[in-house]
Amino acid sequence: YKRQAADEATVFHESFDAPCAGVVGEHRWAEGRWGQGLILDMPDGRFDVDASELGIAEQGTVEWWVKTRSAARVWWDAGWHYFLHLEPAAADGVQIDVSKYGTSLETWITLNGEPYALDQGVHETLQTGTGGLSNDDWHHMLVSWDLTGERQWLWVMIDGVGTQAFFPRGFEPSAFARIEIGNTPSDWDVPYLAMDGAIDELRVSNVSVRDRLAQ
């Protein structure tokens, strides 16, 4: 999968080539996918982005590169590992989460504390298999949404391949407060669910991946 350069739709970009704001907990700087990357160490390593001014309520894309710790076999194990949390600015706002449980990446939308029924109202999680991924290589992860129309969309992709859900318009878009990567969301009273690995080249866009998929 090709490296995505920053463009006019990019509202946040972090290459991790130098120490930066947003790093939480145990971490190290090491070789990345390109240049330097950030290792989020056990147990509490996490990377946070202030999303309040990014303008990604109605549609957006968060994409980054991930290399899990080889010995942990994260993609294959039966454990629970957190990859992405989009924290709503208001308590009743839209929340998006991505975590890995078993050999599937599970993505879901929460409204008012309850999972929203995706896939035309049938399933509450969008599942993307991870059993075929190498634990020794970098992988490109992408989460994207378009909540603007009468049909609302959610996409999840790993190395350019993934799954999508679409469902009749059932809620209004709302602002996000934070983007949190690599561990349990900061305001959750549950144990650490570390991704256990490195991240690199984080890019946030204020458009969905729809046009990119159409090319």
Salt bridges, closest charged atoms under 4 A:
ASP7 OD1 - ARG203 NH1 3.36
ASP41 OD2 - ARG28 NE 2.65
ASP48 OD2 - ARG46 NH2 2.65
GLU63 OE1 - HIS140 NE2 2.95
GLU63 OE2 - ARG203 NH2 2.91
GLU63 OE2 - ARG212 NH2 2.75
ASP77 OD2 - HIS81 NE2 2.92
ASP77 OD1 - LYS100 NZ 2.68
GLU87 OE1 - HIS85 NE2 2.50
ASP97 OD1 - HIS85 ND1 2.54
ASP119 OD2 - HIS123 ND1 2.95
ASP146 OD2 - ARG210 NH2 3.41
ASP159 OD2 - HIS139 ND1 2.76
GLU172 OE1 - ARG169 NH2 2.80
GLU180 OE1 - ARG46 NE 3.68
GLU180 OE2 - ARG178 NE 2.63
ASP196 OD2 - ARG69 NH2 2.82
GLU201 OE2 - ARG3 NH2 2.82
GLU201 OE1 - HIS13 NE2 2.97
